[in-house]
Amino acid sequence: MASQPKPPPPPPRPKTRGNYNCGRCGQPKKGHVCVAPVPVAAPSGGGSAPSPSPSTSSGAASASGGGGGGEPHRLRRALSFDEAGTPSSPEKKPKVEGDVEMGEPEEGGEDDDDDAVMEVGGRPVPREVMAEVLRRLGPRGVMAAAGVSRGWRDCAGRVWRAADELRLRVLAGSGAGILAALLPRCAALSCLHLRMERDVDASTLACLASSCPSLKTLEITMAANANNKMTGEDLNHFVSEKPSLSVLKIGGCSNLDFINLCSSSLSVLWLSDLCSLSKSVMNCPNMSELSLCFEQQSNDCTDLVSLMDAMGRTCSNLNKMHISSNQLSNEAVFALESANLRGLSMLSLILGSKITDAAVASIVRSCTSLELLDLSGSSISDNGIGMICKAFPHTLSRLLLALCPNVTTRGIQLATAQLPHLQLMDCGMSLCTNLNNEKGPMFGDINGGIRIIRKLCAAKKQPIHQRLIIKHSNLKKLSLWGCSAIDALYVNCPELNDLNLNSCTNLHPERLLLQCPNLKNVHAAGCQDMLIGAIRNQVNQVLNEFDAAESALPCKRIADGSKRVQLPQFQRQEPLEDDKLLGSSRTQCTVHRNITRAT
């Protein structure tokens, strides 16, 4: 007889973590010591013993309740703290695994200690301490720490919930949902800085508006390969949805066809790379700082006269203004005068080659207490500098006149002589001999950085052999980058700590004299090697003389007065503590031969 084929074996049972509930009483196993009786077979007499219901937790049986029958079991809650139950073993203490948000009572102090402590390396560490450690990490480190364990994820959540300032770099390969997934975790976020390496559009602003309800500061900077596609309507809608927004800085705004902002809380507005604005309305009565940078294009059709005139009616509390455009002219400055902005303390109108001394006279009439004046790239002359010196002798501390071809050494020396509170002065490329022959002049800053920009204005040729003498008691930073017409330079500024001489090609080492004991940085990129050597010798001469005086031993005459001898080393008096601190804090000046760009 043929054997019957055997049925195939059942598939293997998948590996599971087991049941989380007790098989006797139905309660969670974690932290639970079951005291329910073992179910036994019913007696032959007929009746069956009541079995514990899974919906109701059974308590401990009576001492004689083994088999027989009459006394029913007394039902009670498994974790009842009002009745005395069976004492548990010291190895397994019962604890409540409840959530505070669910409203369950917390008994004793053990549950609070367990929730507030986590294990790191086998040792208990308070979660507040761990959250403070994670707060020192960047956003990427906090996100990586959240994937370690549940305790680490809780600490990372505390960091996100307590974060009030966040700096993120959004990569080009990341999707639009990265901000939507991260920002809602930061409920208290008030300051956000984004470095965008991917395109920005209306969806990005909508995500920021919905994810950050208490946002006060927003700064968006664009990378070289990223485009800002937001329009004027998108920007207006975002500002109207954020009533708490006070600081807004956005770069790459080349697609803003108009500006129509209305906000009572906005106080600082920076917009760069603007081009051809058809309408400019900013109804922001509390705005104190405004910066509008336009692209250097010949086809820019922005009406700056109407823009300046509208600012006086809608932004009467302006304190700082920065406008960068090659469309700046005397008419735009006259419109600013009619706006009656008497509270301006910082005014920067740069790259306006059509600005002349008539605009300077208008600025003098409309502003009474300027602390910073930047007219770089204008066509003002020494007469305009004289008007500035007469109008602001007690308030002006920073004067920037870079790339002003009509300014001579006479005007620079006049400014340093009649402005006693001057601390910063920039005259880069103003005293230049070959500006007409260059493809594009170099534009630099006070920290030595130089970049190439488009040629702005035609300059008259300066004489090659010019001598510049600057003597000032409070001047701290002086920039003469690209002043190739200077042949001799004499600087006597005891408080000067930063000097920029980049591309001063015609400056002779024998005609250089620096009497600046506090000088720390000298920028000399593009200068002759002999000039760099002369700079190093002069700036370090004071320090070398001090070291030589300290190393010399005191002398005294012998008893008969015939000759002088040095005192032995052990008889020297120890320097005072103040002298030790002064000597340790004295630093040697650094001469920078390479071009350093300011951040």
LINVEN-V727262 format. One line per field, one symbol per residue. phi: phi as a letter, one per 40 degrees, with the letter a starting at -180 (. if undefined). Layout:
phi=???
//
This chain:
phi=.ccccccccccccccbcgccbcccbgcdccgbbcbccccbccccchcbcccccccbcccccccbccbcbccccccaccbcccbcbccccccbccacbbccccgccbbgbcccccccbbcbggbcbcccccccccccccdcccccccccaccccccccccccccbbabbbccccccccccccccccccccbbbbbbcbbcbbccccccccccbcbcbbbbbbbcccbbcbcbccccccccccbcccbbbbbbgcccccababbacbcbbbbbbgcafccabbbcbcccbbbbbbcccbcccbccccccccccccbbcbcbbbbbbacccaccccccccccgccccbbbbbbgccccbccccccccccbbacbbbbbcgcbcbccccccccccbcbbcbbbbbcfbcccbcccccccccbbcccbbabbcgcbbcbcccccaccbbbcchcbbcbccbacbccccccbbbbbbacbcbbbbbcgccccbbbbbbbcccbabbbdgcccccccbbbbbbcbcbbbcbcgccccccccccccccccccccccccccccbaccccgcabbcccccccccccccccccccccbccbbccccbccc
//
